[in-house]
Amino acid sequence: MRRSRAGFALAFLSPALILYGVFVLWPLVQSVQLSFYRWRGVSVRRKFVGFDNFREAFQDSIVGQSWLHAASLVFIAGAVTIALALLIAHLVEGQSRVADLARRVMLIPHVISLVAVGLIWSFLLNPTFGLVNATLKAVNLGGLVQPWLAKPVPAFLAVVAAFVWYAIGFFILLFTAGMRQIPEEVREASGLDGASGWRAFSRITWPLLWSVKRIAVTYVVIWILNLFSLVKLLTEGGPDRATELPLTYLYEQMMGNGKFGYASALAVINIILAFAASGFVLWIFRRDPTSGRAK
């Protein structure tokens, strides 16, 4: 019986496993192999260089800058996204039509592609005909008008704003689902004890969302470390590499400089660091305070 069940499960899983192996695992193996070669991508001849590509990556200051920018985005954009999503989810938690409409509207940016998000925000922040500068002029705040994507700090903040606008709907939905899983008797008991408002949120809702918070933080870290198309279309890593991220620099080395081996080494380093960052997040959230035992 067990063998028949295992065979039945394997029969259904095999197409997905085959596709995953062909389109994910095999390219990953090829990237690892290519990282030990110097190759310009236009010839079948490749020169084995061992760990030279990795040494060059660790000596490349721009690689360090790109990871510093990624870490800054995680702490700034990630924190803002999760905090706002948690607040809005708490406000629109109810079953009313208004709350349901608010959740649907806020989810709209997430269902469009990041390419479209990058194009939308590049038009909004255009210094000549962008809606942001036009609005500032209309409300007599012309002194704040500036080329948003041409200065380092405003460009970085623009990436933060675009990411928050894109991602917040998903996390509102995630936190709303988590809040609905809180037993109703717990809410009623807290109400009878006089807990309401901020006290109820901090003592009841916040601790019971521990597993949801772990998922949210993990998603934020993975999304930001894999962020490419949004930054590529919005700032192209500029100005002065102020918004350079690991994947935008990898793309530049591969397509701009023809250093496919070096780009593969960067990809391998990115994968390792992404796994390490995700593992660190899971380690931080390893213990659920509501149960007092390791998860």
Secondary structure as UniProt FT lines:
FT   HELIX           2..20
FT   HELIX           21..25
FT   HELIX           26..34
FT   TURN            35..36
FT   STRAND          37..38
FT   STRAND          47..48
FT   TURN            50..51
FT   HELIX           52..59
FT   HELIX           61..73
FT   HELIX           74..78
FT   HELIX           79..91
FT   HELIX           97..111
FT   HELIX           114..124
FT   TURN            127..129
FT   HELIX           131..138
FT   TURN            139..140
FT   HELIX           142..144
FT   HELIX           148..150
FT   HELIX           152..180
FT   HELIX           184..192
FT   TURN            193..194
FT   HELIX           198..200
FT   HELIX           201..205
FT   HELIX           206..208
FT   HELIX           210..225
FT   HELIX           229..234
FT   TURN            235..237
FT   TURN            240..243
FT   HELIX           246..251
FT   HELIX           252..256
FT   HELIX           260..284
FT   STRAND          287..288
FT   TURN            289..292
FT   STRAND          293..294
//
